[in-house]
Amino acid sequence: MKHILSRTVSLVTAAALCAACALPVLAAPQADPDKAVIDNADILSKDTETYVTNISTALQNTCGAQIGVYTVDTIGNYTMEGYTYELANAWGLGDADKDNGIVLLLAPGEDNYHAMCGAGLETQFTVQMLQTILNEDMEPNWVNKDYDTGTRQTVYAMAEKLCTIYGLTFDLDDAAAGNIPAASTVSGGSTQTAPPPERGGISFGGVLILVAVLAVVLVLLATPRRYYGGYRGPTFIWFGGFGRPRGPRPPRPPRPPRGPRGPRPPRGPGGFGGPGGFGGFHGGGGSFRGGGAGRMGGGGSFRAGGGSFRGGGAGRR
């Protein structure tokens, strides 16, 4: 009897260990604050990653909001909401004071997706609005496994809503193409811009310029004028007329005869001025690549702002 009991305990222990090994392992999210797209599942193209990053950087520069897309094949024993919540707070998307980030989680191995807004957007970007965007822009493409199109359309719709919330007027298509608006001071939910110039009348600067021009003209008119060794007195502006009468011009003195020219020295292999001169210019061996501003338009780079999330959100099921 004792032998049977011992064998039974061993079998139960072994079964428990096997069951524990069969449980899914926690697939903790790995966030990177320097990226707007983290494609662990390798389902997005580089063009889509650039598209999302450009739009998110444009929002970051103008209102502090950020949109991040994270893909993972499976989420282990997390729920979709729990995984998104942990990911969102580890990532820190959105402005730290406004908490206005948005996370879009795609899990193709689970055949599921989930989106969550930061704590500062809950009243303006409601769960119903978020669910509508997912139903209209993500779901039809998800069914066809067109993850690139679904991601682009969903992020674009989210960005449009954020532009409405913050009163932004920049062109989203232009920003997505790489012409990102430059970073500006963000305060109180709107972009700080310089006040428009006052119109009407002559500004103080304009008066100073006019006085300076008149002074230069007077100085030029009062400067003595010389010619060919002769002297013509200063010309003044008189109240009774312009200038003074001029006398006859004295004859021009003869030019001394020019001596004979010597032989011209031979020209070196470098053109004018020998080696390295103008004639031998070869650009220094380097190549010119334009060096000017690129398509980013001075927009800077993406960096998570430290926003926080309270959970919730919308998803496929």
C-alpha positions, 0 to 999 in steps of 0.5 A: 500500500505504501509503495502504491501511494508513493508511486501515485504521488510521483505520477501526480508530481510529474503531471504537474511539472508537465502541465507547468512546462506546457503553460505559455511563457510570459512574452514581456514587451520590449519597448524602445523610446527612439522608435515609433515602430517596433516590428517584432513579428516582421509583418510591416515593410520599411516604407510603412515604418517610415510612414508611421514614424514621419506622421508620429514625429510631425505630431510630436513636433506640433502638439506633443502627441505620438502614435506607436505601432508594435507587432508581436507574433504571440502575447503568451498568457497576457490578455490583449489589453494587459499586454497593450497597457504594459507596453504603453507605459514601458514605451512612454508615448506622448507628452509627459504633461499631456499623456497624449500617446496612442499605441497600436498593438498587432499580434498576427499569431493571436489573430488580434489587435488592440489600440489604447490612448493615453490618459490625457486623451480619454475624454477627447479621443473616446473608446467609441471613436477608437473602435470606429477607426479600427473597424473601418481602417484596420479590420478589412485589411486585417482579414486580407492579411494586408498589414501594411495598408491597415496600419497606414490607414489606421495611423492616418485616421488616428492622426487626423483625429489628433489634428482636430483635437489640437487644431493643427493645420499641417498637411498629413500627406506631406508629413508622411512623405517626409516634409515634417514640420519643425519642432515648436514650443507646445503649451496648453494644447496648441502650437505657439506661433509668432504674432502676425506683423502689424499692418498699416502706417510706416514702422519705426524701422522704415523711418530709420531706413528712409532717413539713412538713405537721405543722409547717404544721398546728401553725402554723395552730393556734397563729396568733391569730384575729381577727373583726370588730375583736375578738380571740380569743387564740391556740389551742394544742394541749394535752396534756390536750385540744384548744384552750382554752375560748372566751368569748362572741363580742362583738356585731358593730359596726354598718356605717356607712350607704352614701352615694348612688351617682353616675352610671355612666360610659359604657362604651367601644367596647372593653368592660370597660376601653375599647379593648383591654379584655376586652370587645373581645378579638379574639385579636390578629389571629392564628390558633391552630393547636395549637402542641403536640407533633405526631405525632413524639412528640419523636423528632427527625430522621434523620441518618446516623451514619457506619457502614461496610460490607464488601460482600456482601449479598443480591439478586435474582440 
